[in-house]
């Protein structure tokens, strides 16, 4: 089994910063991509940022230039540094991992962590 353990999040004022972390643990696997999606009340889940094991990144349009994702392949973890936060960044942020385990590619999700940005 693979588990995603998320940390970070919380309440911050507009213009502030937060850092989210997600670590994958469990039996042997290889990382294809890891990253974050978010879902605000009444809205669809949207991409925040993804990174592959080689360090190539993809960002959602609304966070480009403000958020930065990084990966630690040795620790099977990703960090999301969120700067210049806006009230519209308020959402539940879910860690996502596309992993290959025993030759089978599977998608895993974390339980989510709340990020609230006050105006």
Protein Blocks (a to p, Z undefined) as FASTA:
>chain_A
ZZdddeeeddddehiacddddddeddddddfbdcdddddehiacddfbdcdfkopacddf
klgokaccdddfklopacdddehiafklgccddddddddeehiacddddebiaddddZZ
